[in-house]
């Protein structure tokens, strides 16, 4: 389990708050399952009114060690913002030599 909370404040310009929670489970010798949730909020300070932007994201994935030198990393990612919502699948192949 890993939890990260980050604050950023540029006085009079913007304020950012981000939270990330990452879980990993190594139940089998060759498979590591993972889940990560992220929540971010940035407030831009403007004279005519503040602008607030939010992002939420969830990533579910795995690391599958086919051999010590070959790793497949499939993942599913869901993201939600003010301007769009998306979900996507991806897979990575890592070769070590």
C-alpha positions in Angstrom: 0.0 0.0 0.0 1.3 3.4 -0.9 -0.5 6.7 -0.2 0.7 10.1 -1.5 -0.8 13.5 -0.8 0.8 16.5 -2.6 0.0 20.2 -2.1 1.2 23.0 -4.3 0.5 26.7 -3.6 1.7 29.5 -5.8 0.5 32.5 -3.8 -2.3 34.3 -5.5 -2.0 32.3 -8.7 -3.0 28.6 -8.0 -3.5 25.9 -5.4 -3.2 22.2 -6.2 -4.1 19.2 -4.0 -3.5 15.6 -5.2 -4.2 12.3 -3.6 -3.0 8.9 -4.9 -3.6 5.5 -3.3 -1.7 2.6 -4.8 -2.4 -1.1 -3.9 -0.4 -4.1 -5.0 -1.0 -7.8 -4.3 1.6 -10.5 -5.1 -0.5 -13.6 -4.7 1.1 -15.8 -7.2 4.8 -16.2 -8.0 4.5 -14.8 -11.5 1.6 -12.3 -11.2 1.4 -8.9 -9.4 -2.1 -7.3 -9.4 -2.3 -3.6 -8.8 -5.0 -0.9 -8.4 -4.4 2.9 -8.2 -6.9 5.7 -7.5 -6.1 9.3 -8.0 -8.0 12.5 -7.1 -6.7 15.9 -8.1 -8.0 19.5 -7.7 -6.4 22.7 -9.0 -7.9 26.1 -8.3 -6.7 29.0 -10.5 -7.2 32.4 -8.8 -8.5 35.0 -11.2 -9.8 38.5 -10.6 -13.1 37.7 -12.3 -13.6 34.5 -10.3 -11.7 31.4 -9.4 -11.5 28.4 -11.8 -11.6 25.0 -10.3 -10.4 21.9 -12.3 -10.9 18.3 -11.0 -9.5 15.0 -12.2 -10.4 11.5 -11.0 -8.6 8.4 -12.3 -8.6 4.7 -11.6 -6.0 2.3 -13.0 -6.3 -1.5 -12.7 -3.4 -3.6 -13.9 -1.1 -6.6 -13.6 2.5 -7.6 -14.1 2.7 -11.0 -15.5 6.2 -12.5 -15.5 6.3 -15.0 -18.3 10.0 -15.6 -17.7 12.4 -13.5 -15.6 13.3 -11.6 -18.8 9.7 -11.2 -20.2 7.0 -9.2 -18.5 3.5 -8.4 -19.9 1.7 -5.4 -18.2 -2.0 -5.2 -19.2 -4.0 -2.2 -17.7 -7.4 -0.6 -17.7 -7.6 3.2 -17.1 -10.7 5.3 -16.4 -10.4 9.1 -16.2 -13.0 11.8 -15.5 -12.5 15.5 -15.8 -14.7 18.6 -16.5 -14.0 18.4 -20.2 -14.0 14.7 -20.9 -14.5 11.2 -19.6 -12.6 8.3 -21.0 -11.5 4.7 -20.5 -8.9 2.8 -22.3 -7.0 -0.5 -22.3 -3.3 -0.9 -22.8 -0.6 -3.6 -22.7 3.1 -3.2 -22.4 5.7 -5.8 -23.2 9.0 -5.5 -21.3 12.0 -7.5 -22.5 15.1 -7.5 -20.2 18.5 -8.8 -21.4 
